[in-house]
């Protein structure tokens, strides 16, 4: 009888451990933010070829609008393009920290 109880308890713990290991992972709002910013910056049209990795520093206001603080773009045209495409555009992302500075690296490669 004692062995049956021990086996039952072991099975309960096994099922609980299996259930917890298959739990849903929390949604990462930063990956959604990266996707939203990438969609804003898609299809730039420049007169020259560009191959540059740019770090963009920005924050999200309480109204879910992006505000670009600075970029480290070496090309002035690229810097202006980023700021005009991102500044004051709304993003619709749940559970996003507002008034927090985000840093995002984007690779622009145009020929």
DATA-V295509 format. One record per residue. RES is the residue in one letter. PSI is psi in whole degrees, 0 to 359 (999 if undefined). OMEGA is omega in whole degrees, -180 to 180 (999 if undefined). NEAR is the number of other ideal C-beta (glycine too) atoms within 10 Angstrom. Layout:
RES/PSI/OMEGA/NEAR, RES/PSI/OMEGA/NEAR
This chain:
X/321/-180/5, X/323/179/6, X/324/-180/7, X/319/178/8, X/317/179/9, X/319/178/10, X/319/178/10, X/315/179/10, X/319/178/10, X/320/179/10, X/320/178/10, X/314/179/10, X/323/178/10, X/315/179/10, X/322/178/10, X/318/179/10, X/320/178/10, X/320/180/9, X/318/180/9, X/329/-180/8, X/338/178/7, X/17/-180/7, X/154/179/7, X/139/176/5, X/146/180/5, X/148/-180/7, X/133/-180/11, X/108/-179/10, X/339/180/15, X/326/178/13, X/325/176/10, X/323/178/16, X/318/178/19, X/318/179/15, X/318/180/12, X/317/180/18, X/321/178/21, X/320/178/11, X/328/177/11, X/329/-175/14, X/10/-175/18, X/149/176/8, X/57/174/6, X/150/178/13, X/106/180/6, X/155/180/12, X/337/-180/6, X/167/178/9, X/146/-177/8, X/133/172/19, X/89/-173/9, X/141/173/14, X/125/-175/11, X/133/173/19, X/123/-178/12, X/127/175/22, X/126/-178/13, X/168/173/20, X/166/-179/15, X/127/-179/21, X/175/178/12, X/339/177/7, X/14/-179/8, X/35/176/13, X/143/178/15, X/139/175/21, X/116/-179/15, X/126/178/18, X/311/179/12, X/162/172/12, X/161/175/20, X/33/178/12, X/135/180/21, X/339/-180/10, X/124/-176/14, X/321/180/8, X/321/178/13, X/319/178/21, X/314/179/17, X/322/179/12, X/315/-180/19, X/313/-177/23, X/320/-180/17, X/327/-179/11, X/333/-175/16, X/323/-173/21, X/128/174/13, X/25/171/11, X/137/-179/15, X/144/172/12, X/138/-178/18, X/85/-178/8, X/129/179/16, X/151/175/7, X/38/180/9, X/133/178/16, X/124/178/12, X/159/-180/11, X/33/175/9, X/136/-179/8, X/127/177/11, X/146/176/17, X/128/-176/9, X/130/176/17, X/129/-179/10, X/136/180/17, X/119/177/9, X/123/179/17, X/103/-180/9, X/140/179/13, X/999/999/6
